[in-house]
């Protein structure tokens, strides 16, 4: 068989230890690269999500303002119509009914 000297045995043990350390470092490097890719993917998705939220908020604010304005217009129209009914049309309806009792005339 082959006979190794003490120095050769020590060198072989050192090489095996260094080889194990290289494997550990390679594993860490691979894990780090995967982690870095995951971080980059997270950052990209965060940016896209942020842009979508911003676009939604811009559209929501404009739509909300538009709906609020239309609501105010419709509320005023309803109020004006109610005033017209109470102050003008209902009194005229009563007059028409009194003047023509045989055939009541209803505006509504």
C-alpha positions as CSV (number, residue, x, y, z in Angstrom):
1,X,0.0,0.0,0.0
2,X,0.8,3.6,-0.1
3,X,2.5,5.1,3.0
4,X,1.9,8.8,3.6
5,X,4.1,10.9,5.8
6,X,2.7,12.8,8.7
7,X,3.1,16.0,6.7
8,X,1.2,14.5,3.7
9,X,-1.6,13.4,6.0
10,X,-1.8,16.9,7.5
11,X,-1.9,18.4,4.0
12,X,-4.7,16.0,3.0
13,X,-6.7,16.9,6.1
14,X,-6.2,20.6,5.4
15,X,-7.3,20.1,1.8
16,X,-10.4,18.2,2.9
17,X,-11.2,21.0,5.4
18,X,-10.7,23.7,2.7
19,X,-12.9,21.7,0.3
20,X,-15.7,21.5,2.9
21,X,-15.3,25.3,3.5
22,X,-15.6,25.8,-0.3
23,X,-18.8,23.8,-0.4
24,X,-20.2,25.8,2.5
25,X,-19.3,29.1,0.8
26,X,-20.7,27.9,-2.5
27,X,-24.0,27.0,-0.7
28,X,-24.1,30.4,1.0
29,X,-23.4,32.1,-2.4
30,X,-26.2,30.2,-4.0
31,X,-28.6,31.0,-1.2
32,X,-27.5,34.7,-1.4
33,X,-28.1,34.8,-5.1
34,X,-31.6,33.3,-4.6
35,X,-32.2,35.8,-1.8
36,X,-31.1,38.7,-4.0
37,X,-33.4,37.6,-6.8
38,X,-36.3,37.3,-4.3
39,X,-35.6,40.8,-3.1
40,X,-35.4,42.1,-6.7
41,X,-38.7,40.4,-7.5
42,X,-40.2,41.9,-4.3
43,X,-39.0,45.4,-5.3
44,X,-40.4,45.0,-8.8
45,X,-43.8,43.8,-7.6
46,X,-43.8,46.5,-4.9
47,X,-43.2,49.1,-7.7
48,X,-46.0,47.7,-9.9
49,X,-48.4,47.5,-6.9
50,X,-47.6,51.1,-6.0
51,X,-48.2,52.3,-9.5
52,X,-51.6,50.4,-9.6
53,X,-52.6,51.9,-6.2
54,X,-51.6,55.4,-7.4
55,X,-53.6,54.9,-10.7
56,X,-56.6,53.6,-8.7
57,X,-56.5,56.5,-6.3
58,X,-56.3,59.0,-9.1
59,X,-59.2,57.5,-10.8
60,X,-61.2,57.0,-7.6
61,X,-60.7,60.7,-6.5
62,X,-61.8,62.0,-9.9
63,X,-64.8,59.6,-10.0
64,X,-65.7,60.4,-6.4
65,X,-65.6,64.1,-7.1
66,X,-67.7,63.6,-10.2
67,X,-70.3,61.5,-8.3
68,X,-70.4,64.0,-5.5
69,X,-71.0,66.9,-7.9
70,X,-73.7,64.9,-9.7
71,X,-75.3,64.1,-6.3
72,X,-75.3,67.7,-5.4
73,X,-76.9,68.7,-8.7
74,X,-79.6,66.0,-8.3
75,X,-80.3,67.0,-4.7
76,X,-80.8,70.6,-5.8
77,X,-83.1,69.4,-8.6
78,X,-85.1,67.3,-6.2
79,X,-85.4,70.2,-3.7
80,X,-86.4,72.6,-6.5
81,X,-89.0,70.2,-7.8
82,X,-90.4,69.7,-4.3
83,X,-90.7,73.4,-3.9
84,X,-92.4,73.8,-7.2
85,X,-94.8,71.0,-6.3
86,X,-95.6,72.5,-2.9
87,X,-95.8,76.1,-3.8
88,X,-97.2,76.1,-7.4
89,X,-98.6,72.8,-8.6
90,X,-100.4,71.5,-5.6
91,X,-102.3,74.8,-5.1
92,X,-103.2,74.9,-8.8
93,X,-104.4,71.3,-8.5
94,X,-106.7,72.3,-5.7
95,X,-108.0,75.2,-7.7
96,X,-108.7,72.9,-10.7
97,X,-110.4,70.4,-8.5
98,X,-112.6,73.0,-6.9
99,X,-113.5,74.6,-10.3
100,X,-114.2,71.2,-11.9
101,X,-115.7,68.9,-9.2
102,X,-117.3,66.5,-11.7
103,X,-113.9,65.5,-13.2
104,X,-111.0,66.0,-10.9
105,X,-107.8,66.8,-12.6
106,X,-104.7,65.3,-11.1
107,X,-101.2,66.4,-12.2
108,X,-99.3,63.7,-10.5
